[in-house]
Amino acid sequence: MKTNTIRFLSNESLWREIKQRVAKAKRVYAAVAYLGTDGSNLLPLKKGHKLVVDMSLDAVRQGATTGILIIC
């Protein structure tokens, strides 16, 4: 019987885990509230991956979300 382990991740350990999982994944579907200027480094998505983020005019004007993430 397989046992599950629960770990609490935060800050750098959280982003390190996310990067490792994204790198291994064939397909990624991610939803985040806001994505700032370092977002493409924190969440290194590739072509074919899907991202849902608040790109409302208010979020962009306030700097909560930037329009710099480009995936071709």
C-alpha positions as CSV (number, residue, x, y, z in Angstrom):
1,M,0.0,0.0,0.0
2,K,1.3,3.4,-1.0
3,T,1.5,6.1,1.7
4,N,1.2,9.8,1.0
5,T,3.5,12.4,2.5
6,I,2.4,16.0,3.1
7,R,4.9,18.8,3.0
8,F,4.4,22.5,3.6
9,L,6.4,24.5,1.0
10,S,6.8,28.3,1.0
11,N,8.9,30.9,-0.6
12,E,12.0,29.6,-2.3
13,S,11.3,25.9,-1.6
14,L,7.8,26.3,-3.1
15,W,9.1,27.9,-6.3
16,R,11.9,25.4,-6.6
17,E,9.3,22.5,-6.4
18,I,7.1,24.2,-9.0
19,K,10.0,24.7,-11.4
20,Q,11.0,21.1,-11.1
21,R,7.5,19.8,-11.8
22,V,6.9,22.2,-14.7
23,A,10.2,21.1,-16.3
24,K,9.2,17.4,-16.1
25,A,5.6,17.9,-17.2
26,K,4.4,17.4,-20.8
27,R,1.4,19.6,-20.2
28,V,0.8,22.3,-17.6
29,Y,-2.4,24.2,-16.7
30,A,-1.6,27.0,-14.2
31,A,-3.9,29.6,-12.6
32,V,-2.4,32.4,-10.6
33,A,-4.0,35.6,-9.4
34,Y,-1.2,37.9,-10.6
35,L,2.1,37.5,-12.4
36,G,4.8,40.2,-12.0
37,T,8.0,41.1,-13.8
38,D,9.9,37.9,-12.6
39,G,6.9,35.7,-13.4
40,S,8.5,34.0,-16.4
41,N,11.5,33.0,-14.3
42,L,9.3,31.7,-11.4
43,L,6.9,29.9,-13.7
44,P,9.0,28.8,-16.7
45,L,6.1,27.6,-19.0
46,K,6.7,26.3,-22.5
47,K,4.8,26.3,-25.8
48,G,1.5,24.4,-25.3
49,H,1.2,25.1,-21.6
50,K,-1.8,27.1,-20.4
51,L,-1.9,30.0,-18.0
52,V,-4.8,31.9,-16.5
53,V,-3.9,35.2,-14.9
54,D,-5.6,38.5,-14.0
55,M,-4.7,40.7,-17.0
56,S,-7.4,43.2,-16.3
57,L,-6.5,46.8,-17.0
58,D,-6.6,47.7,-13.3
59,A,-4.2,44.9,-12.5
60,V,-1.7,45.9,-15.2
61,R,-2.0,49.6,-14.3
62,Q,-1.3,48.9,-10.7
63,G,1.7,46.7,-11.6
64,A,0.2,43.6,-10.0
65,T,0.4,41.8,-13.4
66,T,2.7,42.7,-16.2
67,G,2.3,41.8,-19.9
68,I,5.8,40.5,-20.3
69,L,5.1,36.8,-20.4
70,I,5.3,35.6,-24.0
71,I,5.1,31.9,-24.9
72,C,5.4,31.1,-28.6
